[in-house]
Amino acid sequence: MVFDSIGEAGHEQVSYFTDRETGLQAIIAVHDTTLGPSLGGTRLLDYETEDAALEDVLRLSKAMTYKAAAADLPLGGGKAVILGDPDEIKSEALFEAYGRAVDCMGGRYITSVDINSSAAEMDVVARETDHVVGTSDGLQNPSGVTAHGVFCGIRACAEHVYGRSDVEGLEVVVQGLGKVGRSLAEELLEAGAAVTVSDVDQEAVEAFAAEHGAETIEPESVYEQSCDVFAPCAIGGILNDETIPTLECDIVAGAANNVLAERRHADALRERGILYAPDYVINAGGLVTVAKDHFGGTYEEAYAEAEEIERRLLGMIERAAAEETTVLDAAEAYAEERIAGADGESPTTPRP
Ligand code: NAD
């Protein structure tokens, strides 16, 4: 049964770890190391069942393979889950035991932060293994790089749709004024775009509008708002059967992960004549920063590298147009071709 799940998505390795003293239960999934060591965060969740945890780690590690490959990074896809209620199980001893588990992987898996694990936990993991990024002495806060990458991605979309990459005068609706959305909205305003912002935190919206002179809109009206670009920077699953028919934009391009409720919604957007920039392509600035942290480099270098998203995404958009398919299909094809074209040698460790 486990071999069936693993084989289906082509995973290389799935390892289960326990520690008697701390009660650690962790699964590390390595999807593909053709392009380099697998990298992905550690998610701490109280899964309903062990099968649900396995399903999650398999899905997330595969997604990391595509994300890294589509960002031209020398990395493969991996992910880890620690099972349990974070409030009950989180302890230094648990993360030390987890660090030893990561170390057992011999560099085939590099871990980082994810839901319920932060720099503080990665600092503890780093006592036991070198195969960790996202520690407090690493490159902090990739959100500015992520936002800059999204900005460059919007330029690529504008180039295709309007024949000019300049965002001056473009009407952009930014959903979510968190770490990425705020930074993106500021960069767009500086570049002369007409920005409308929205968040469930009304106070944050009012404060931003007062400081920057942006327009505001209620969170529930954001989809019907007529604009050139809708930039979702809040939560996943918001492009679905209810919202897609109501959209009044030419382009959807934002940072939010898993923004499509289902894969078929990429086709639904295309059928409506809306250009959708795949989330994992346009929000890759975060991963670029993590990669810089791992391989060595500065925040400024990561920021500059994120600008490559413009050229890469435009190539995918043009390919999708030529092949009459979605940009999501074109992005997947790009990633798969990169993996197929590699020589199969991982820079760190041999493949099994
Ligand atoms: P964040 O938690 O700092 O901000 C999210 C914001 O969205 C918050 O202000 C929240 O109030 C708001 N929000 C939540 N639900 C909303 C709704 N229904 N309508 C409007 N606003 C809503 O998160 P972030 O780091 O800015 O990340 C934003 C998105 O980008 C997430 O999906 C994240 O997974 C993705 N992402 C972030 C990075 C990064 O570097 N931070 C990298 C890649 C992808």
Boltz pocket constraint, residues with backbone or C-beta under 6 A from the ligand:
constraints:
  - pocket:
      binder: B
      contacts: [[A, 142], [A, 143], [A, 144], [A, 146], [A, 175], [A, 176], [A, 177], [A, 178], [A, 179], [A, 180], [A, 181], [A, 198], [A, 199], [A, 200], [A, 201], [A, 219], [A, 232], [A, 233], [A, 234], [A, 235], [A, 236], [A, 255], [A, 256], [A, 257], [A, 283], [A, 284], [A, 286], [A, 287]]
      max_distance: 6.0
